Amino acid sequence: QVQLVESGGGVVQHGGSLTLSCAVSGRTIATYAMGWFRQAPGKAREFIAAIGWASVSTQFGDSVKGRFTISKDNAKNTLTLQLNSLNPEDTADYYCAIDSLPFGRAFDWGRFGSWGQGTQVTVSS
């Protein structure tokens, strides 16, 4: 059974940066697309970023384009999200997810089927 554990959340000032990590067990991520989502209080879950199985394709939500980057470390079985130029609107719980089928591309994020428990990011103004 695949398990995903996010880490790296915390409190950061407006304009600051954070690095989120997602450690995966029970599945080798080398052949799976993965991604990040977030959910702010009172709002629906929002797609943030995805990366294809070969790390060739990436896709980002409009609200984070140019500020966030996503990468996969197959050797460490870990997904990373680099958050830059943070603003209070980025405050949310951040979740990583993995594709339900192998060899997917970034735009397959709609079918990601396994999720972590989330890590909280708070951006102070």
Rosetta blueprint (number, residue, H / E / L):
1 Q L
2 V L
3 Q E
4 L E
5 V E
6 E E
7 S E
8 G L
9 G L
10 G E
11 V E
12 V E
13 Q E
14 H L
15 G L
16 G L
17 S L
18 L E
19 T E
20 L E
21 S E
22 C E
23 A E
24 V E
25 S E
26 G L
27 R L
28 T L
29 I H
30 A H
31 T H
32 Y L
33 A L
34 M E
35 G E
36 W E
37 F E
38 R E
39 Q E
40 A L
41 P L
42 G L
43 K L
44 A L
45 R L
46 E E
47 F E
48 I E
49 A E
50 A E
51 I E
52 G L
53 W L
54 A L
55 S L
56 V L
57 S L
58 T E
59 Q E
60 F E
61 G L
62 D L
63 S L
64 V L
65 K L
66 G L
67 R L
68 F E
69 T E
70 I E
71 S E
72 K E
73 D E
74 N L
75 A L
76 K L
77 N L
78 T E
79 L E
80 T E
81 L E
82 Q E
83 L E
84 N L
85 S L
86 L L
87 N L
88 P H
89 E H
90 D H
91 T L
92 A E
93 D E
94 Y E
95 Y E
96 C E
97 A E
98 I E
99 D L
100 S L
101 L L
102 P L
103 F L
104 G L
105 R L
106 A H
107 F H
108 D H
109 W H
110 G H
111 R H
112 F L
113 G L
114 S E
115 W E
116 G L
117 Q L
118 G L
119 T E
120 Q E
121 V E
122 T E
123 V E
124 S E
125 S L
